[in-house]
């Protein structure tokens, strides 16, 4: 029998959905080359994203997709949330490693690069730890 989730569970679930939904939005606006959205970035940053190899775009797609799908399965209280959210930190760090090797730090600005990847990884790890806790509490089916 599943344990009834707390109010905090629902608050975290909505925050995760909004957070990861924004990740998909950012991805879609960047990939579609939305001029209004990309106006906040430098020409060098936009050129960098435009030149990413196909496999790196697939990695980015898997990252934002698994994070959003994990948010949906979390709302549905499904155990697969743990697997989906476990993919996030691994994908983020793999992408960051690639970006470091091909000049992404310079294109994005060193401090911005490390802070953003560090922050994204931390948030996804926190979602994963939360999902593990909910699984152990019996909230997921």
C-alpha angles and dihedrals in degrees: 000000000000121000116240110251120240127240087256089059091058092045092051090044092055092045090050091049092050093044095048091039088059089052090057090046091052090048093049094047092048096045092045089049093232103193097207092051095043092051088090091064132071122253088247092056093049091048089051092055092044090056098049112126118249095252090055090053089051089052091051090048091051091047098053092035095052091045093052093042088049089054091052093047089047090056088049089049096236124159092227086076088083093057094044093049092044088061092061103071092042092051093044092051093045090052092047091051090053092046092051091052095051102042102272092136091061094043094049098036118259101253094042090048096052096039094048095046091043092049094045092049092048094050092049091048089051090052089049093050090048091051091049089052092049091048090051090048090054096246093129126069 
